[in-house]
Amino acid sequence: MAHDITRRDFLNAATLGSGMALLGAAAPGLIRAANIEPPAATDGSPRSLAWTGYSGVGDYARSNGNTFGVMSAGHGIRDHRYEAAIAGAKPTGETFDLVIVGGGYSGVFSAYGFLKEAGRRRRCLILENHPVMGGEAKRNEFDVRGQRLVGPQGSNESGLPETELDREIWKAAGLPLEFEFAKLTSGRQPMEFPSDNYMYLLWADQSENHGFFFDSPQPHWVRNPWGHKLEGTPWSKEVRRDLLRWRDEPMKPFNGSETELKRWLDTMTYDDFLTKVRKLHPDVGRYADPIVASGLGLGSDVTSANAAYFFSYPGFQGLSREATSILVPQRRLPNARSAFSFPGGNDGVMRGMLKWLNPDMIEGSESFPDVYSGRFRFEAMDRPADACRMRTGATVVRVVQDSEG
């Protein structure tokens, strides 16, 4: 970009009656003009790019993480590959009352606020660089032995709305304000399980209704392993001892301020902290790796100890004299339903809002089961007559304010 501009500045500049004009050609055309193309698929499938790897099934298989196209566009901006293509591009002739860059939570809810206030007589366009709308609020789908499994790709946890505005948005997305768990059939015993996708990972890990599965020395389950001090697990006595130390044993308080503590922790990785400071077995870090990666995206060997401390991962008990607001593990599952997860994470909220913006973009009725399970109709997302148009695969490489706006 020729000048720094934030999303907020961009939205403030594009007032309701400004008729913000799209510039140049669509981003995919610019990418092609800059000779940036993704590698060929290894098995002939367009959803199995060699650069991306396996990405599941369904609509979201096209948009897992930062795709090759997104990465290449970013490098193209850095390397000034688009200037010539922009200079030679022809205007599309399209005008909108509002153009939004980014089809994640901020962008989609900005479109909702705009149409709610201005009405559907106004027109807006959302430009999204990924092949699928949703930003971080997307799912992963996998077909395992004929069973479709759905899991969160990015943002995960939701909670029932508390303010009037939040309730209004929640209802617009077609989400229930009151709900209850399905009744068990006769003869079924109640089970204890969390209402969100995080609990078994770390913060509430004592329950008789969950366990660890081991395939050696013979396949077997160990029920409620932490509640039973890891008895029955095939780990060595030393590893079990150090895992329990990692989870429960307090440290001597750090001799310094909270700021000094964080600076010190930021000089090492979480793995270094566990093995060199706490003197724990290296296998503790390997056990922690997927837990840390699920929250921070990286393993213990590259995640800062300060980041692990901030997110209250085990090992820091008693270290701080000052911290009072950091989450403390509850061990037992909470009874409150204030936090919960849809199977695909926050895609449940996102899909409801996308359906509100464009009722035709998801197959089926406006009922929540249809909205949640229906397939995207990509051909319906960018139609000239719609009040809210959504253009995917469109990376914005330059924004210019219309002097007459």
C-alpha positions as CSV (number, residue, x, y, z in Angstrom):
1,M,0.0,0.0,0.0
2,A,1.1,3.5,-0.7
3,H,0.0,4.7,2.8
4,D,-0.7,2.9,6.1
5,I,-4.5,2.5,6.7
6,T,-6.3,0.5,9.3
7,R,-9.6,-1.3,8.9
8,R,-11.2,1.2,11.2
9,D,-10.0,4.1,9.1
10,F,-11.2,2.4,6.0
11,L,-14.7,1.8,7.3
12,N,-14.9,5.4,8.7
13,A,-13.9,6.7,5.3
14,A,-16.6,4.7,3.5
15,T,-19.6,6.6,4.7
16,L,-23.1,5.5,3.9
17,G,-23.6,7.7,0.8
18,S,-20.1,7.9,-0.5
19,G,-20.5,5.3,-3.2
20,M,-17.1,3.8,-2.6
21,A,-15.7,2.6,-6.0
22,L,-13.9,-0.7,-6.4
23,L,-10.5,-0.2,-8.0
24,G,-8.7,-2.2,-10.5
25,A,-9.6,-5.8,-11.3
26,A,-10.5,-8.6,-8.9
27,A,-7.5,-9.8,-6.8
28,P,-7.3,-13.3,-8.4
29,G,-6.7,-11.6,-11.7
30,L,-3.9,-9.6,-10.3
31,I,-2.4,-12.7,-8.8
32,R,-2.4,-14.4,-12.1
33,A,-1.0,-11.3,-13.8
34,A,1.9,-11.4,-11.3
35,N,2.6,-15.0,-12.4
36,I,1.9,-16.5,-8.9
37,E,0.2,-19.9,-9.3
38,P,-0.3,-22.7,-6.7
39,P,1.5,-26.0,-7.2
40,A,-0.2,-28.9,-8.9
41,A,-2.2,-31.4,-6.8
42,T,-0.3,-34.5,-5.9
43,D,-3.3,-36.8,-6.5
44,G,-5.1,-34.8,-9.2
45,S,-7.6,-33.4,-6.7
46,P,-8.0,-29.6,-6.5
47,R,-8.4,-30.0,-2.7
48,S,-5.1,-31.7,-2.2
49,L,-2.5,-29.1,-3.2
50,A,1.0,-30.3,-2.5
51,W,1.7,-27.1,-0.6
52,T,-1.4,-27.4,1.7
53,G,-1.5,-31.2,2.3
54,Y,-4.7,-33.1,3.2
55,S,-7.5,-30.7,4.2
56,G,-10.5,-32.8,4.8
57,V,-13.8,-32.9,2.9
58,G,-16.7,-30.5,2.3
59,D,-16.7,-26.7,1.6
60,Y,-14.0,-25.9,4.1
61,A,-11.5,-28.2,2.6
62,R,-10.7,-25.3,0.2
63,S,-9.7,-23.0,3.0
64,N,-7.6,-24.5,5.8
65,G,-5.2,-22.1,7.4
66,N,-3.4,-19.7,5.2
67,T,-3.7,-21.2,1.7
68,F,-1.0,-21.0,-1.0
69,G,-2.9,-18.2,-2.7
70,V,-3.1,-16.1,0.5
71,M,0.6,-16.6,1.2
72,S,1.6,-15.8,-2.3
73,A,-0.5,-12.7,-2.4
74,G,1.2,-11.5,0.8
75,H,4.6,-12.1,-0.7
76,G,3.5,-10.3,-3.9
77,I,2.6,-7.2,-1.9
78,R,5.9,-7.3,-0.1
79,D,7.8,-7.7,-3.4
80,H,5.8,-5.0,-5.2
81,R,4.6,-7.4,-7.9
82,Y,1.2,-5.8,-8.4
83,E,2.0,-2.2,-9.4
84,A,2.1,-2.9,-13.1
85,A,-1.0,-5.0,-13.1
86,I,-2.9,-2.3,-11.1
87,A,-1.7,0.5,-13.5
88,G,-3.1,-1.5,-16.5
89,A,-6.3,-2.6,-14.9
90,K,-9.7,-1.4,-16.2
91,P,-12.4,-0.2,-13.8
92,T,-15.2,-2.7,-13.3
93,G,-17.8,0.0,-13.1
94,E,-19.1,-1.3,-9.8
95,T,-20.1,1.1,-6.9
96,F,-21.0,0.3,-3.4
97,D,-22.1,2.3,-0.4
98,L,-19.7,0.3,1.8
99,V,-16.7,-1.9,0.9
100,I,-15.4,-4.2,3.8
101,V,-12.0,-5.7,3.7
102,G,-12.0,-9.1,5.4
103,G,-14.8,-11.7,5.7
104,G,-14.2,-12.8,9.3
105,Y,-16.1,-11.8,12.4
106,S,-15.3,-8.1,12.2
107,G,-16.1,-7.8,8.5
108,V,-19.3,-9.9,8.6
109,F,-20.7,-8.1,11.7
110,S,-19.8,-4.7,10.2
111,A,-21.9,-5.7,7.2
112,Y,-24.8,-6.7,9.6
113,G,-24.6,-3.3,11.4
114,F,-24.5,-1.4,8.1
115,L,-27.6,-3.2,6.6
116,K,-29.4,-3.1,9.9
117,E,-29.1,0.7,10.0
118,A,-29.2,1.6,6.3
119,G,-31.6,-1.1,5.2
120,R,-31.2,-3.4,2.2
121,R,-31.7,-0.5,-0.2
122,R,-28.0,0.2,0.4
123,R,-25.3,-2.1,-1.0
124,C,-22.1,-3.4,0.5
125,L,-19.4,-5.7,-0.7
126,I,-17.2,-7.9,1.5
127,L,-13.8,-8.8,0.0
128,E,-12.3,-11.9,1.5
129,N,-8.9,-13.3,0.6
130,H,-9.7,-16.9,1.5
131,P,-11.8,-19.2,-0.7
132,V,-14.4,-19.5,2.1
133,M,-16.1,-16.8,4.2
134,G,-15.6,-17.0,8.0
135,G,-12.1,-15.9,8.9
136,E,-11.1,-17.8,12.0
137,A,-14.7,-19.0,12.5
138,K,-14.5,-21.9,10.2
139,R,-14.7,-25.7,10.6
140,N,-12.8,-28.8,9.5
141,E,-14.7,-31.8,8.2
142,F,-13.4,-35.3,7.8
143,D,-14.9,-38.5,6.6
144,V,-13.9,-41.3,8.9
145,R,-15.3,-44.8,8.0
146,G,-18.3,-43.2,6.5
147,Q,-19.0,-40.9,9.4
148,R,-18.7,-37.1,9.0
149,L,-16.7,-35.6,11.8
150,V,-16.8,-31.8,12.4
151,G,-14.2,-29.9,14.5
152,P,-13.2,-26.2,14.9
153,Q,-10.6,-24.9,12.6
154,G,-10.0,-21.6,14.5
155,S,-12.1,-19.6,17.0
156,N,-14.0,-22.0,19.2
157,E,-15.9,-20.9,22.3
158,S,-19.2,-19.1,22.5
159,G,-21.4,-17.9,25.3
160,L,-25.0,-16.8,25.6
161,P,-25.4,-13.1,24.9
162,E,-25.7,-10.8,27.9
163,T,-26.4,-7.3,26.4
164,E,-29.5,-6.3,24.4
165,L,-27.3,-5.7,21.3
166,D,-25.7,-9.1,21.6
167,R,-29.2,-10.7,22.0
168,E,-30.4,-8.9,18.9
169,I,-27.5,-10.2,16.8
170,W,-27.9,-13.7,18.3
171,K,-31.6,-13.8,17.3
172,A,-30.7,-12.4,13.8
173,A,-28.3,-15.3,13.3
174,G,-31.2,-17.7,14.2
175,L,-29.6,-19.0,17.4
176,P,-31.6,-20.0,20.4
177,L,-31.5,-18.0,23.6
178,E,-32.6,-21.0,25.7
179,F,-31.7,-24.6,25.2
180,E,-31.4,-27.8,27.1
181,F,-29.6,-31.1,26.5
182,A,-31.5,-33.9,24.9
183,K,-33.2,-36.4,27.2
184,L,-31.6,-39.7,27.6
185,T,-33.4,-42.8,26.4
186,S,-34.6,-45.3,28.9
187,G,-31.9,-47.3,30.6
188,R,-29.1,-44.8,29.7
189,Q,-27.0,-43.5,32.6
190,P,-26.2,-39.7,32.6
191,M,-22.7,-38.7,31.6
192,E,-20.5,-35.9,32.7
193,F,-19.1,-34.0,29.7
194,P,-18.1,-30.4,29.0
195,S,-20.2,-27.9,27.0
196,D,-17.3,-26.6,25.1
197,N,-14.3,-28.1,23.2
198,Y,-11.6,-27.0,25.6
199,M,-12.3,-28.7,28.9
200,Y,-10.7,-32.1,28.5
201,L,-7.5,-30.6,27.2
202,L,-6.4,-29.0,30.5
203,W,-8.5,-26.9,32.7
204,A,-11.1,-29.5,33.8
205,D,-9.4,-32.8,33.4
206,Q,-10.9,-34.9,36.2
207,S,-14.0,-36.9,35.2
208,E,-15.0,-40.5,35.3
209,N,-16.5,-40.2,31.9
210,H,-13.3,-39.5,30.0
211,G,-10.0,-41.3,29.7
212,F,-6.8,-42.0,27.7
213,F,-6.5,-44.7,25.2
214,F,-3.2,-46.6,24.8
215,D,-2.3,-49.1,22.2
216,S,0.6,-50.7,24.1
217,P,1.5,-53.0,25.8
218,Q,-2.0,-54.0,24.7
219,P,-5.0,-51.8,23.6
220,H,-6.7,-50.4,26.7
221,W,-8.5,-47.4,28.2
222,V,-7.5,-45.6,31.4
223,R,-10.5,-43.9,32.9
224,N,-10.0,-40.5,34.6
225,P,-6.2,-40.7,34.6
226,W,-5.5,-37.5,36.4
227,G,-8.1,-38.2,39.1
228,H,-6.3,-41.5,39.7
229,K,-2.8,-40.1,39.7
230,L,-2.0,-41.7,36.3
231,E,-2.4,-45.2,37.6
232,G,-2.7,-47.8,34.8
233,T,-0.9,-45.7,32.2
234,P,2.1,-47.4,30.5
235,W,4.4,-44.4,31.3
236,S,7.4,-45.0,33.4
237,K,7.4,-44.2,37.1
238,E,9.7,-41.2,36.5
239,V,7.4,-39.8,33.7
240,R,4.3,-40.2,35.8
241,R,5.9,-38.5,38.8
242,D,7.1,-35.5,36.7
243,L,3.7,-35.2,34.9
244,L,2.1,-34.9,38.3
245,R,4.7,-32.4,39.4
246,W,4.1,-30.4,36.3
247,R,0.4,-30.3,37.0
248,D,0.3,-29.8,40.7
249,E,3.6,-29.0,42.4
250,P,4.1,-25.3,43.4
251,M,7.3,-23.4,42.9
252,K,9.1,-20.9,45.0
253,P,7.9,-17.4,44.2
254,F,9.9,-15.4,41.7
255,N,12.1,-12.7,43.4
256,G,11.0,-9.7,41.4
257,S,8.1,-7.8,40.0
258,E,5.5,-9.3,37.6
259,T,7.0,-7.3,34.7
260,E,10.5,-8.7,35.5
261,L,9.0,-12.2,35.8
262,K,7.4,-12.0,32.3
263,R,10.6,-10.6,30.8
264,W,12.6,-13.5,32.3
265,L,10.1,-16.1,31.0
266,D,10.3,-14.5,27.6
267,T,14.0,-15.4,27.4
268,M,13.2,-19.1,27.1
269,T,10.8,-21.5,25.5
270,Y,8.2,-23.4,27.5
271,D,10.1,-26.6,26.9
272,D,13.3,-25.0,28.3
273,F,11.3,-23.8,31.3
274,L,10.0,-27.3,32.0
275,T,13.3,-29.2,31.5
276,K,15.9,-26.7,32.7
277,V,14.0,-24.7,35.3
278,R,11.6,-27.2,36.7
279,K,13.9,-30.1,35.9
280,L,11.1,-32.3,34.5
281,H,11.4,-35.3,32.2
282,P,11.5,-34.3,28.5
283,D,8.4,-36.4,27.9
284,V,6.4,-33.8,29.9
285,G,7.0,-31.3,27.1
286,R,6.0,-33.9,24.5
287,Y,2.7,-34.5,26.4
288,A,2.2,-30.7,26.5
289,D,2.9,-30.1,22.8
290,P,-0.6,-30.8,21.4
291,I,-2.2,-28.9,24.3
292,V,-0.1,-25.9,23.7
293,A,-0.5,-26.1,20.0
294,S,-4.3,-26.3,20.3
295,G,-4.3,-22.9,22.0
296,L,-1.2,-21.1,20.6
297,G,-0.6,-22.9,17.4
298,L,3.0,-24.0,18.2
299,G,4.7,-26.7,20.2
300,S,6.4,-26.3,23.6
301,D,9.9,-26.1,22.0
302,V,9.1,-22.9,20.1
303,T,6.4,-21.3,22.3
304,S,7.7,-18.7,24.8
305,A,7.4,-19.6,28.4
306,N,5.8,-16.2,29.0
307,A,3.0,-17.1,26.5
308,A,2.4,-20.4,28.3
309,Y,2.4,-18.5,31.6
310,F,-0.1,-16.0,30.3
311,F,-2.5,-18.8,29.2
312,S,-2.1,-20.6,32.6
313,Y,-0.5,-23.8,31.3
314,P,0.8,-26.0,34.2
315,G,4.2,-25.6,35.7
316,F,4.0,-22.0,37.0
317,Q,2.0,-22.7,40.2
318,G,3.3,-20.4,43.0
319,L,5.8,-18.6,40.7
320,S,4.0,-15.2,40.8
321,R,3.4,-13.1,43.9
322,E,1.1,-10.7,42.1
323,A,-0.9,-12.4,39.4
324,T,-4.5,-12.8,40.5
325,S,-6.5,-12.8,37.2
326,I,-4.8,-15.7,35.4
327,L,-7.1,-18.7,34.9
328,V,-6.6,-21.3,37.6
329,P,-7.5,-24.9,36.6
330,Q,-10.8,-26.1,38.2
331,R,-10.0,-29.8,37.7
332,R,-13.7,-30.7,37.9
333,L,-16.1,-29.9,35.1
334,P,-18.1,-26.8,35.8
335,N,-21.9,-27.0,36.0
336,A,-22.5,-23.6,34.4
337,R,-23.5,-23.4,30.7
338,S,-22.1,-19.9,30.2
339,A,-19.5,-21.2,27.7
340,F,-20.1,-23.8,25.0
341,S,-18.9,-24.8,21.6
342,F,-20.7,-25.8,18.4
343,P,-19.2,-28.9,16.8
344,G,-17.2,-26.7,14.4
345,G,-16.5,-23.9,16.9
346,N,-17.8,-20.4,16.2
347,D,-18.7,-21.4,12.7
348,G,-22.2,-21.9,14.2
349,V,-22.6,-18.1,14.9
350,M,-20.8,-17.2,11.7
351,R,-23.0,-19.3,9.4
352,G,-26.2,-17.9,11.0
353,M,-25.0,-14.4,10.3
354,L,-23.9,-15.2,6.7
355,K,-27.4,-16.6,6.2
356,W,-28.9,-13.3,7.5
357,L,-26.8,-11.3,5.1
358,N,-27.7,-13.5,2.1
359,P,-30.4,-16.0,2.7
360,D,-29.6,-17.9,-0.5
361,M,-25.9,-18.5,0.2
362,I,-26.5,-21.6,2.4
363,E,-28.7,-24.4,1.1
364,G,-32.0,-25.1,3.0
365,S,-34.3,-23.2,5.2
366,E,-33.5,-20.6,7.9
367,S,-33.8,-23.2,10.7
368,F,-30.6,-23.6,12.6
369,P,-30.1,-27.3,11.7
370,D,-30.3,-26.4,8.0
371,V,-28.1,-23.4,8.3
372,Y,-25.5,-25.4,10.3
373,S,-25.5,-28.4,8.0
374,G,-26.3,-26.9,4.6
375,R,-23.6,-26.5,1.9
376,F,-22.5,-23.1,0.7
377,R,-23.9,-22.0,-2.6
378,F,-20.8,-20.1,-3.8
379,E,-22.6,-19.0,-7.0
380,A,-25.1,-17.0,-4.9
381,M,-22.6,-15.0,-2.9
382,D,-21.7,-12.3,-5.4
383,R,-24.9,-11.5,-7.3
384,P,-25.3,-7.9,-8.6
385,A,-28.9,-7.6,-7.2
386,D,-28.1,-8.5,-3.6
387,A,-27.7,-5.9,-0.9
388,C,-24.6,-7.7,0.5
389,R,-22.2,-9.3,-2.0
390,M,-19.4,-11.5,-0.8
391,R,-16.3,-11.9,-3.1
392,T,-14.0,-14.7,-1.9
393,G,-10.4,-15.3,-3.2
394,A,-10.1,-11.5,-3.4
395,T,-7.0,-10.1,-1.7
396,V,-6.9,-6.4,-1.4
397,V,-3.5,-5.0,-2.4
398,R,-4.3,-1.3,-2.5
399,V,-7.0,1.0,-1.2
400,V,-7.5,4.5,-2.6
401,Q,-10.0,7.0,-1.1
402,D,-12.3,8.7,-3.7
403,S,-11.7,12.4,-3.3
404,E,-15.3,13.1,-4.1
405,G,-16.6,10.8,-1.4
